Amino acid sequence: MRLNNGEGAIISRGDWGFDEAVLGTSFSAEDPPYRPDIVVQANDVSDVVSAVQRAARDGLKISICSGGHSWSQNHIRDGGLLLDLSRLNRIEIDAGARTAIVGPGCLSGDFDAALAKQNLFFPVAHAYTVGMGGFLLQGGFGWNSRMVGVACESVSAVDVVLADGSLVHADETENADIYWAARGSGPGFFGVVVAFHLKLHSRPKFTGMKMQVFRIRHMEDVVRWANSVGPEVSPKVEFQMVFNRKALGIFSHGIEVVTPILADSRREARELVSFIDKSPVKKKASFTLPIIPLSLNRIMKAAEKVIFWPNTRWATDNMWLKNGPVDSLLPKIQHMVDTQPPPPAHTLWMNWNPISSARPDMAFSLESQTYFALYGGQQDKKDAEKHKNWATENARAMEENSIGVQLADENLARRSAPFMARENFEKLEMLRKKYDPDQRFFSYGDAS
């Protein structure tokens, strides 16, 4: 049935186009063996309110999708109502006040492009097509987040449709407990955020990237170096390493050291990444590139093409590594390397080392010096089936080296792990009982 006020639709199981509507909510080509009963493609807030009210009336649970970048496809559930928010993609910028209002379906790249025109900045997601809804709810590990904080710290308020269909505004003084939960609860949030009110920042004057590539045989030396130098790296530098069976330039198994820089000048950028040129492992590198000036938008689009291949079936997992020496971790990384599938599968080591010792009180509450994520993507269905356990099995083998996961790249349906401080999770569950007593909203996937 067509909605009266736009391009969205209400599509029931068995209707023409139903499977396309469900699978169209996911950037992963994986076809899960379950389906909701109804898909509601909302055009505006009133459609969201009507959908939530219908779910309550018909006894349906609700899952939510904004941009569709859930690696685990957490929003595609068995039964219930799937609420597609991709059309709620408004962008309103008040340059003078340095504030913005965005809809959950707004894409990170589109928002960044709009901000760039006004020389403003927000720590959007690293990939262009990530929707702001899921990104902000899970915490938001975005561009320049080591400098300006995780993205949810720049959320000043949210507009939320609750389980009873009511529309409320939540900030530090009004519905403060809802505001607390909306910053870090991810797919476990007990409502539908239809608008995010954001604080904006000054745009870095220079953006660019420096790269260095090693053959995989140097893995142990490179990882030891990365672990030791990480705390000294400027927060203006996003120091990452990508393990890839077809590394850039050498076209064989290697480690790509990727360092985007968001600085005040090109001169400052050169100084900030001088640790690469002075490193004890530099002579083992196959090659080192100079800084290449690139706009953030170009970097985001390039990442989509190089890493997030289309028509790919993804099976991922991740962890926050324990701080300290990596001796006990290295044999496990070696096993990960030995069993790593071909591209687009890859592994990310990200130097996080948060500079903020006092995050605001919010649901988000788990992080460490290093983020480690395994992306087991394959385009061929048989290859995907062959390698579907690679990420989970290697992450499970590293559990004693981990303090938990972040919600962006997790796969809780396959491997349980903590994703926030225990006291925060207990508070979140109390709020869920208060605001969603009938458990109208699906929560986190459970490992079976």
Secondary structure, DSSP 8 states (H G I E B T S, - for coil): -B-TTSS-BEEETTSTTHHHHHHTT-SS----S---SEEEE--SHHHHHHHHHHHHHHT--EEEESS---TT-TT--SSSEEEE-TT---EEEETTTTEEEE-TT-BHHHHHHHHHTTTEE----SSTT-BHHHHHHT----TTHHHH--GGGGEEEEEEE-TTS-EEEESSSSSHHHHHHHTT-GGG-SSEEEEEEEE-EE--SEEEEEEEEEEGGGHHHHHHHHHHHGGGS-TTB--EEEEETT-TTT-SSEEEEEEEEEES-HHHHHHHTHHHHT-TTGGG-SEE---EE--HHHHHHHHHHHTS-SS-EEEEEEEEE-SS--TTTHHHHHHHHHT--STT-EEEEEE-----SS--SSS-----SEEEEEEEEESSHHHHHHHTTHHHHHHHHTGGGEEE--TTS--TTTS----S-HHHHHHHHHHHHHH-TT--B--S----
